[in-house]
């Protein structure tokens, strides 16, 4: 929005681009939030031998160190944190 970008924003965008551009992704829709925005989980299939198993993009971004876990009111992760 024209403000100062968060630390490592460029690196996170580069990781995201490398990870999903050219891949088919699916979105599991969960609900609408209080502002009418769609809350969902993005799933993708990675390259290599593990490409048969869909991965949760949000979880992978946290694992890679390019995202932080938001745990305040209204946070929903489609069961990804219930392990």
C-alpha positions as CSV (number, residue, x, y, z in Angstrom):
1,X,0.0,0.0,0.0
2,X,3.0,2.3,-0.5
3,X,4.4,1.9,3.0
4,X,7.6,0.4,4.1
5,X,7.7,-3.3,3.2
6,X,8.1,-5.9,5.9
7,X,11.6,-7.4,6.4
8,X,12.4,-10.1,3.8
9,X,9.3,-9.2,1.7
10,X,11.3,-9.5,-1.5
11,X,12.8,-12.8,-0.5
12,X,9.4,-14.2,0.5
13,X,7.9,-13.1,-2.8
14,X,10.8,-14.7,-4.7
15,X,10.3,-18.0,-2.8
16,X,6.6,-17.9,-3.4
17,X,7.1,-17.3,-7.1
18,X,9.6,-20.1,-7.5
19,X,7.4,-22.4,-5.5
20,X,4.0,-22.0,-7.3
21,X,4.3,-20.2,-10.6
22,X,3.4,-22.7,-13.4
23,X,1.9,-25.2,-10.9
24,X,-1.8,-26.0,-10.5
25,X,-3.0,-24.9,-7.1
26,X,-6.3,-25.5,-5.4
27,X,-8.1,-23.5,-2.7
28,X,-10.1,-25.1,0.0
29,X,-12.6,-22.5,1.0
30,X,-13.4,-22.2,4.7
31,X,-15.6,-19.1,5.2
32,X,-15.9,-15.4,4.8
33,X,-14.4,-13.1,7.4
34,X,-16.0,-10.1,9.0
35,X,-15.0,-8.0,6.0
36,X,-16.4,-10.4,3.4
37,X,-13.0,-11.7,2.4
38,X,-12.6,-15.4,1.5
39,X,-10.7,-17.5,4.1
40,X,-9.2,-20.6,2.6
41,X,-6.2,-22.9,2.3
42,X,-4.0,-22.9,-0.8
43,X,-2.7,-26.4,-1.7
44,X,0.0,-27.2,-4.3
45,X,2.0,-30.2,-5.5
46,X,5.8,-29.7,-5.1
47,X,8.2,-30.8,-7.7
48,X,10.3,-34.0,-7.3
49,X,9.4,-37.4,-5.8
50,X,6.9,-35.9,-3.3
51,X,4.8,-34.2,-5.9
52,X,2.0,-36.8,-5.5
53,X,1.1,-35.3,-2.1
54,X,-0.5,-31.8,-1.9
55,X,1.2,-29.4,0.5
56,X,-0.3,-26.5,2.4
57,X,1.3,-23.3,1.0
58,X,0.9,-21.4,4.3
59,X,2.6,-24.1,6.3
60,X,5.4,-24.4,3.8
61,X,6.0,-20.6,3.9
62,X,6.2,-20.7,7.7
63,X,8.7,-23.7,7.5
64,X,10.8,-21.8,5.0
65,X,10.9,-18.8,7.3
66,X,9.0,-16.5,5.0
67,X,5.8,-16.2,7.0
68,X,4.7,-15.8,10.6
69,X,1.9,-17.5,12.4
70,X,-1.1,-15.2,13.1
71,X,-2.9,-16.5,16.2
72,X,-5.2,-13.6,17.1
73,X,-9.0,-13.6,16.9
74,X,-10.4,-15.0,13.7
75,X,-7.3,-16.9,12.7
76,X,-8.2,-20.1,10.9
77,X,-5.9,-22.7,9.3
78,X,-8.3,-25.4,8.1
79,X,-7.0,-27.9,10.7
80,X,-3.3,-27.5,9.8
81,X,-2.4,-26.7,13.4
82,X,-4.5,-29.5,15.0
83,X,-1.8,-32.2,14.8
